[in-house]
């Protein structure tokens, strides 16, 4: 029996969606459908009742599901046991995104080292999807990633960084009592793209005004976006933490926009289900004493 087909079946049930299962497995939706059809041929049984875009499990699908889950779990555990060289107890492997590496990790690691002085800490920086793969293959013990879901990981909210509009200290907005979204539309905008749903909310807000913002730069790096604002070429929506020093030095000023008060960039702490529980708890306890918002 093809393990990939079993995996597709289990993921479709978990996410209740062929599209979401495809995203989680880094496949196309037609590939997921083809794997399900192949599994049905292997079993000589119809697993789903399909009506257009809607589907439900057949009675035979319901009967087969727990066995599929058990087979898949046993296979993955066996594969990991054979391929993975267990890390020693004196090593902690952490994976994080670039923004976390730049702004959170330098505060966290010294305190963590105080708690476990004999432990060697190995840091890997990569996009969230890559870190998820590394966690699943046991190449890292913990991950600090954007909000991401997967049936085999334990994920908790670790840090939420408010997104605000920032301008240079010399900008006219810094001297205004109130700034509206309509005011922002007329300004050159440095737009930081990170793929978060909250950034999509900013797009939708401007769309609702039927006045597209004057985006002069699309940037995928926080430091680059911040430096462009410091040079005076535009204004930008940025997470607070990345501009903490510039605000303290009176180089950048946060601007209040009530319509965007709920926006934030969320970081989650992830680990494999049932594993690295000690590190997971220790990591959370270590961070409790850090004040990341001292300048706001």
N, C-alpha and C positions, 0 to 999 in steps of 0.2 A: 504493500500500500504506500502511496506517495505521501510523504510527510507534508510537503508544501500544500497539497490539496486539503489535508486535515487542518492545517494552520489557517488556510483561507476560510474554511467552514467555521471554525471556532471564532475567528476574528469578526466575521460577518454577524454572528450571533451576539458577540460581546458589544459591538458598536451599533447593532441594529441598523446597519447601513453598509451597502456594498462600497459606496464611495469612501466612507471613513475607514473601512477595513483596508481598502486599497492604499489610502494615504499612510496608514500605520505600517503597512508592509512595503512601502515605497514601490508600489505597483500601479498599473493603470486599472480602471474599473473593468474593462473587457478581460484583462488577465485574471482578475478575481473570479469573474463569471465562468471563464473557461476552466479554472481549477475546480469550481463547484460542480460543473457539468462532468468533468473527468471523474470526480469522486462518486458522483451518482452512477456513472457507468460501472465503476469498480464494484460498487455495492449492489448494483442492479436494483436501485431503490430511489424514489423521488424524495429529496430532503426538504424542498421548499415548494409551497404553492405560490405561484406568481400571478399577480393581476396588475399589468402595467408596471408602474414604478413601485408598487406595494408588494410585499411578500410576507409569508408566515411559515413557520415550521410545520411540516406534516407530522403525523403521528410517528412515522418511522424516523423522521429527523429528530424528534424529541427523544426517542428511545436511544438513538445513536450518539447524541450530544455528550453525555457524561463519559462514554467510552473514548470518544475523540479527544476530549479534554485530558483524560488520564494518559492516553497514548502520547499526546503531544508533550505533556509535562514530563513524563518519564524519558522520552527521547531527548528533550533539551537538557535535562539534568545529566543524562549519560554522556551527551556530547560535550557539555561543559567540563565534566569530570575528566574526560580523555584529553581535551585540548587545552585546558587551562592549568597553568602552573600556579598553584596556590601562592598568593602573596604571603610573606612572612608576617607575623604578628607585630613586627616593629616597623611596618610600612603602612601609610595611609595614602591612597591614590584618589585625588580629587580632580574632577573635571568641571570646568566652568566656561561661561561665555566670555567674550572679550571685555564687555562692560563690567562684568563681575570681577574679572581679573584686574582691571584697572582701578576700580573704585572701592570694592568691598574686601577683596582678598588681602591687600596690604594691612588692613585693620584687623582682620580675623586671624591670620596665621601666627603672628607673635603671641597672641593670647592662647591660641590652641597649643602652641609649642610649650607654653608654661604648664599646661595641664598634662601633656604627655611628652616630657623632655627627651625621652629615649626613642621616640618614634620618628622615623624619617618620612617627610611629607613630599609627595610627588604631585606636581600640578600639571594638568593638561588643559590647554585653552583651545576651544573649538566651537562651532555652531551647535545649537541645542539638539538638532537631529543627529549629528555625529556623536554627541555625548550620550544620547540615548542608546545608540548602537554599541558604543563602548561599554556602557553599563550592562547591557543585555549579554554581551560576550565576556563579561567580568574582567575587562581591562581597567576599569576604575571601580572604586568602592562607593563613592558618592558623586552626585552631580548637582551643580547649581545652574539651572536652565530656566528658560521662559516657561510659562504655564503649558504643560504638555501632558497628554494622557496616554497610558498604555496598560494593558491588563496585567503585565508582569512586574510593574513597579509600584512602589509606595511613594506617594508624592504629597508634600505638605507646603503650604505657603511659608516662604522663608523671609522675604523682604519685599516691600511694596514702595516704589520710589515715585512720588507724585511728578507728573509732567506739567511744566509751567512754561509760559512764554518769557524769554529772556532777551534783553536788549543791552546795548552798551550804555554806560553811565551817562554819556553825552546825548543819548537819543531823546527826542521830544517826549516819547511815552513816559520816560522816567520822571518828568515834571508834571504829568497830567494827573488830575484827581481820579479820573475814570477812563478806561480804555475799552472800547467795544470791538466785537468781531468785525464790524464794518470798517473800523479804523485799520485793523490788521490787514484787510483785503488790499488796501492801497500801498502796503509796504512790501519791499522785496523780501522774500521769505527763503530761508535756508531750511529745507525740509529733510529732517533725518528719518530715513526709512529703516525700520527694524522688523517689520513683519508682524508686529503685535496688533491685536484687535483694537487696542486703544488708539493707535495711530490712525486706524480706519475711521474711528469716531471723529477725528479732526477733519478728515476728508468729507465725511457726511455732513458735518456742521456747515462747512463752506458750501456744499452742494445745496443745502436747504435755503441758503441765501440767494441762490442763483447768481452768485458773484464769485467766480473762481479766483482763488488766491494767486498772487503774483509770485509763483515759485521760480526762483532764478537758479537754484541749485538743488538737486536731489542727491543726498549724501547717505552712505551706509556706514559711516564711522563717526562716533560721537565726538572724538577729539577734533576731527577735521571740521565738523559742523560748528563746534564751539569756537575754533580759531577763526573761522570765517566771520562769525558774529563779532569777535573781538577786533577784527580788521575793519568793521563797519560796513561790510558789503550787504548786510541784511539782518533780519531778526529770526529767531528760531524757537520752536517748541522743543524743550530738552528735559530730561530727568534731572531733578534737583541735585542729586549726589554728584553728577559729573561737573557741576559748576560751583561746587561749594567753596573752593579756594578763591575763585574769581569774584564771587559775591562778597566774601570776607575782605578782599582787597579793593572793593568798590569799583571793580572793572565792569561787572555785569549787574543788572538789576532785574529782579523778578517782577513781572507785570500780572496783576490779578485780572482774570477773565472768568466771571462767575459761571458762565455757561460751560466751562471746561474744568470745573473744580474737582470732578470725580475721576479725572484721568490719571492713570499711573502705569508704571512699567513694573510688572510683577516677576519676581524670581522665586522659583520653587526648589526645594531640596528633595532630590530623588535618590532612592536606593532600590535594590531588588527586593521583592516581597520576601519577608522572613530572613533577610540577610543584612549584615553590617548594622544591626540594631544598636550596638554599643557606640559605633562611630556616629550614627545618626543622632542619638541622644546627646552625646558629648558635644557635637557640633552646634546643636541648638542651644545647649546650656552656655557654651562659650560666648555666643553672640549676644546673649541677653544683656550683658554689661556694656555693650558698645553703643555710643550715641552718635549715629550717623548724621543727625540733623542739627548739629550744634550751631550752625550759622543761620538757621531759618526761624 
